[in-house]
Amino acid sequence: MTQSKNVVRPVVALSYLIKHRRDFTGLLVQARSSHGRMLPEDNRRVCPYPGQVSRHPHLDSPPLLVATTRPLEAPEDLLSQLPSHDNVCWVRRGEGLVGWGSAARLQVRGVERFARTQRWWAELCDTMAIDDSVSLPGTGPLAFASFSFDPHDPSEVVVPSTLIGQRGDQAWVTTIHAPGVEPEAMQFARIDSTAGRSHVSVNWREGSRSAPEWEKSVGRAVERINAGELDKVVLARDLVAHIDGELDVRSILDHLARDYPTCWTFNVANLVGATPELLVRRTGDLVTSRVLAGTVRRQGDTEEDHGLAQALLASDKDLAEHSYAVRSVAKALATHCTDMDVPENPTVLELANVQHLATDVTGRLADDASLLSLAASLHPTAAVCGTPTERALTVISELEGMSRDRYAGPVGWFDARGDGEFGIALRCGLVDSQAHTIRAFAGCGIVAGSDPEHELAESRAKFIPMRSALEARSSN
């Protein structure tokens, strides 16, 4: 099988083998998102869902699976519920989703990977009897996904067999199991002072290219921009952490969630990180996207950081970089949305290590586009690729010198209603437990006037979340 073909692994749910034989040509879906100090999620408890959902397959097709959602006493810490292996999560400010086990899995590649996933998910949900007494965004059957940046690399989709969610004071548990089989008793593995805290040493090494080589690539990109070939390109680089000792991703997740509470901390198919950028959220007909482009490193002094933020807001170079990203998102969402709200000027988003120019774009769906369709329309945005898109992709392939894998691709979750959240996989790393390595990534937007030395410093700042999470763990 050639690399350009789509690869779909058999889906195993408990003792049932589900075989999909129809062509995957499902309808692409699109969504929109918003930005600002108060995201629309802060009002999400008023949602278009009924009080209870109960659905069964056609009478002539007995269910292969049963998805049951019930209220649960809210845990003190969602991440503390995760077992050491085979876990997934999407958590922000103490709320979100954690899961484990595998009711179904999909690996898919190709330019139609979003549409193929949509068709696979619809077929899988059609085999389920759904009993949801909570009926909130994230209840009922749910899948986690991590899509590749390049269509020729594999994307991963996981449907956990057990999931715990929390929104405000409401928590719930969803189990997916065979009909007539009671879900296994849940045994939670709390992260405590000893779990995943054995002493390790971390040795960082250059990735695909050395720092001087990457600076030269940035310089060549600036030359091509100044020659009028394109307006912006995003160049990424990687570092590899070699770990001596036990590798427990729960500890990494714990540090990321604590140090970056306003980011979305995630783990999907061994891609671990904390992204500040929301590609798209769909809740009913409300679509939201947070655009980040234009960055300055924080210095730890309130006055100095305020001055840097004001300089960022006045920087022609950073404003141009940000404008390209906002326009690409607004254009993609406008084909599916009305009542678009695209602020004229960005704000500054403060994180523990950097400050970003940020804009929240919102709209109302004018069609029935699902979250997967919206993600397909948006990816890749100018924030992680460049503009014009096709020219930027060509420059990336010629100058970057590495495979991004699932870095800078959509990562998040979606449910049976077509709702969910996808972030852009930033501030993250790919975990290889057998090799005891984590491959971390960082990228920078290159425009006319970009300075290679400055961009290298920015990339180093963007490595800080993963480096700190690993090095803090090694010092415990």
N, C-alpha and C positions, 0 to 999 in steps of 0.2 A: 504494500500500500504506500503510495507516494505521500510526501509530506503535505501536499496541497489538498489532499482529500480529507473529507470530514471523518473523524473517528468517533464512534459511539460505542462505549463499552456496554456489555450486558448489564442490566439493572437488576440487582438482587435485593428483594425486600423480604426479610426473614427467610422462609423456606420457598418463597415464590420467585420464579424467574419470569420476568416480564420481557417479552421480545417485541421490538418495534419494527415492523416491516414496511410501513408506508413511507413514502418520500417525505422528507422534512422540508416543507415549503411554507411553513406557517407565516402568518401576517406579522410584519415587524411592528413594534409598538414604540411610541415616543412619550416622553413626559417632560415636565418643566420643573423648575425649582426657584427658591428665593433667597435673599440675603439681607443681613442687617444685624443689629444687636439682638433683636427679638425675632427668631425664626418662626415661620408658621407652625412648626411643631409645638410651640409653646401653647397653642390653642387647639391641639389635636384631640383633646378629650371630647370635643364636640365633633362627632364624626358621622358619616352617612350610613353606619352599619345598624342593622336591626338588633334587637336585644338578644336574640339567639338564632343560630344558624343550624339547620339540620337538613342534610342532603344525602340522597342515596342514588346509586347508579340505576340504570334502566333495569326493570324487573327481570328481563331476560339475560342480564349480565350480572351475576352475583359479585359482590365486591371482593377484590383481592386484598384490600387493605382497609383498615379502620383508623381514622384520625379523630382523636378525642381531645377536646380542650376543656379544662376545668379550672376554676379559681384556685389560687394557692396563697398561703400566707407569705407576704413579701419577705424575701431574704435580706439580711443586712448588707450583703455584697454579692452581686450576681456572679462575678468572676470566681468567687470562692466556691461556687457550686461545681466547677468544672473538674472532671477527672483528668488524670495526667496525659491520657492519649485519646486520639480520635475525637477531638473537640473542635467546636466552631464558636465564634462569638462576634457580636456587633454591639458595642456598648459606648454610651456617651453620658457623662454626668450621672453615673450610677444607674441609668436606665438602659433598656435595650433587650438583647436576646443572647442566650447562651444555649448550646446544645451539644449532644454527643450521640454516638452510635450512627448507623447508616441504614436507613430504610431504602434508599435508592441513591445511585450515583450516575453521573454522566461526564464523559470527557468528549469534547467536541472541538473541531477546528474548521477554519475556512471562513470566507467572507460572509457566509450565511449563518454563522454560529449563533447569533442572537435569535434568528428565526427558527433555527433547528431546536434550540433550547425551549422556545415558546411552544412549539409543537409537541416536543417530548413532555413538557410539564403539563400541557392540557390533556394529553393522553393518560399520563400517570394519575392526574386528579380525577379523571373520569372513571378510574378503577376503584376509587375510594368512597366509602361511606363516611360522611363528615358530621360530627356532632360537636358543635362549638357553643358552649353556654356563656362565653365571655364576649365574643364578637367585638374585638378591637383590631386596629391595624397590627398585624403580626400574630394573630390567633389563627387557629385552624392549620391545615398543612402549609408548610413553608420550606423554601429552599434557600440555601446560601450559594453564592456564585462568585467566582473570580475569573474574569475574562482576560485573555491575552491582549497585549497592545497590538501585536501583529497577528493578522488572521491565520498565518501558517503555524503559529505556536499553539499548543493545546490550552483550552480553557477548561475549568473544573466547576462542576455543580454537585452539591451535596444536600441531600434531604435527611436531616438528623432524625433518628427514631425517638429521641427524647429532647424536649426543648422547654426551657423556662424563660418567660418574658416578664418584663415589668415596665409599666408606664405610670408614673406618679405613685399612688398608693395601691394601684391594682397590679397584682401579679397573677400569673397563670402557668399551667404546665400542659403541654401538648405531647401526646404519645401517638406514634403510628405503629400499628401492629396488625397481625393477621386476625380475621374474624373468628370469634370464639376463643381467642387467646388473650388472657388478661395481661396487661403490661407488667413487665418485671418491676419489682419493688425498686424504687429509686434510692441509690446510695450516693450521696454527695461527698465529694472529696474536697474538703475545705483547704484553701491555701493558708497555712499557718507559718509559724516561725521556722519550721523545718522543711515543709514541703517545697521541693525544687530549690532549696537554698544551700545545697552542698557546695563547698568551695571549688571554684573553677578558675582557670586562667584563660584570658582571651588574647589572641595574637592576630592583629589586623595586618592584612597584606593587600597590595595593589590588586585591582581586578583586571578587567580586560585591557585597560591601558593605564600607563603611569600618569601622574599628575602633569608633568611637562608635555607628554604626548596629547593629553586632553586639551591643554591650553593652546597647543598648535591647531587642534581641530576647531576650537572656538575662533581663533584668528582667521582661519580659512573660511569659516561660516560668515564672519563679518565682511570679508572681502566679497563674498558672493551676494550678500545683502546690499552692500554699497554699489555693486555692479547692476542692481535692479532685478536680480534673479528671483528674489522673494522678499517679503517684509519681515518675517520672524521665523526662527527655528528654535526648537528646544533640544538641547544636547544633554544627554545623561551620562553618568559614569557609575562604576560599581566598586565596592570594596568587599573583601571576603574575610570574615571573622572565623578563625580556627579555634575551636573550643576544646580545652582539656578538662574533661569532667562531664557530669550528667547534664544533658540539655533538656530542660523542662520549660516549654513555652509559656506555662502559666505565670512563671516569675516575670518573664518579659512583658506579658500582657498586664500584669499587676503594676509594674513600674510605669508603663506607658499611660495607663488609665489614670494613675495618680498624678503624674507630672504634666499630662496634657488632657485635662478633664473636658475641655471644649472641643477636642478632636474626637473622631470616631475610631475607637480601638477595635481592631478586627483580627480574626484568624480564620482563614478559609483555605483548606487544602495546603497547609504549611506556608502560606503567605501571611506574615505577621506584621502589623504596623499600627500606626495611629495617624489617620489622614485628617487634615484640616479642611479638605475640599469636598463638598457635596456635589457630585455630578448631577444627580436628579433624585427627587422624592416625588412619589405620586400617592396622594391620599384622596380617594374619590376622584373628583375632577380638578383638585388643586395640585398644581405642579410647581416645584421649587428647585432652583439651582444656585449654588454658591460658587462664584468665580473668584479665583485667587491668581494674581500675576503681578509681579513687582514686589521685591523683597529687600529687607535690610535686617542685619543681625542686631539683636539687642545687646546692650552693654552692661545691664544690671543696675544702672543708675537712672532713677525716675526722670530727672531733668534732662539728662543726655538722651534717653530713649524718646522722650517727647519731642526733642529737637530733631532727632532722626526721623520720627514719624512725620513731622511737618515738612522736612526735606523730601521725604518719599512722596508726599502729596503734591509737591511742587516740581518733581523730577520729570522733565519731558521724556526722557528715555523710559522710565518706569510707567508713566501714564500711557505712552504709546503701546508698550508691551501689554498693559492691562486692557486697553481699548480693543486690541485685536481679539483677545480672549472673550471679552463680553459680547462683541459683535458676532462671533462664531456661535456662541450659545444662544443668543437671542434669535439669530437667523434659523437655527435648527428647530427651536421650540415654536417659532411662529407658524410653522407648517401644521402644527397640531393644536395650537392654543389661540384663544382670544383673550381680551382684557390683559394684555401683557403689561407688566410693570418693570421697566428697565431704568433704574436710576441714572441720572446724567453723570454724577460724580461718585467715585468710590469712597469708602471709609477705610480705616486702618484696623486690621484684625491683629490683636496682640496675642502671641503665644509665648511659651516660656523661653524659647531660644531666638525667635525671629518675629518680625512684624511684616504683614502682607497688606497690599492693597486688595480690597475685597468689595464685591458687588453681589447682591442677591437679586436674582431675576425670578419673577413669578408670573403665572398665567393660569387660565382656566381651560381645561380640555374642551376642544370643539369636536373631537371624535372619540372613538373608544380605544385609543392607543394604550397599550399596557406599558408597564415600567420597562420591560425588555425592549419594546419597540422604541420607546423614548431614548433609551441608552444607545440603541443602534443608530439613531439619528444624530446623537450628540458626539459619539466617539469616532475619531479622536478630536478633542477640542483644541483650540489654538493654545490653551494653557499648557498642554503636554506635547504638542506636535509643532504647531506653527501655522503660518498662513502665507500664501495659499496652501491648502492642505496637501495636495498631491506633490507640489514642489518641495514642501517641507519634509514629507516622507522620503523623497528621493535623497535630499541632503542628509537626513538622519542615517539612511542606509549606507551612504558613502563616507560619512565622517565619524559616526559614533563608534563603530568598530566593535559592537557587541549585540547580543540578543537581549531585549528588555524582558522577555518572558511575560510574566503577568504584571510587572511593574508598569504603572501609569495606565493600566486598564481599569474598567469598572469592577468594583468589588462591593458586595453587600448582600441584600436579601430581597425576596419577592414572595408574595402569597398567592392563594388561589383566586383572589379577586382582581389580580393585576396590579395591586399596590405594592409598595416597598420603598427601599432606599438603596441607591448606589453612590458610593464615594469613588473618588479617583485614587487608585492604590499608590499613595505617596508615603514618605517617611516609613519605609517598610523594608522587609528582607525575606528572602526565600530560605526556609529552614531545610537542611538535609541532615536528618537525625543520624543516619548511618555513617555519613562522612564527618559528622560533628562540625558542620560549617553553617554559617548564615551569610548569604550574599545580599548585601545592603545596596540600596540605590539612592541616587540624588540627581536632579536635573535642573537646568537653568535656561530661562528664556533669553535667546540671543537676538538682538536687534541692532540697527545702525547705532554706533556709539558704544556698544558693549566692549568692555575691557577684559581680556582673558584672565588677568591676575585677579580682578574683582570677581569675576564669575567663579573662579576656582575657590575663592574665599566663601562665596555664597553657597557653593556646593558642600563645602566642609561644614557650614552651619546647618545645612539640611540633613547631614549625617548624624547630628548630635542626638536626636531622639533614640535611634537604634543603638548608637555607641553607648550612650548613658545607661540605657536599660540593661545592656549586657555587662558593662563594666561595673555598674552598681551591684549586679548580681555576683560578679566575681569577687567583690570586696566583702560580701556578707560572710 
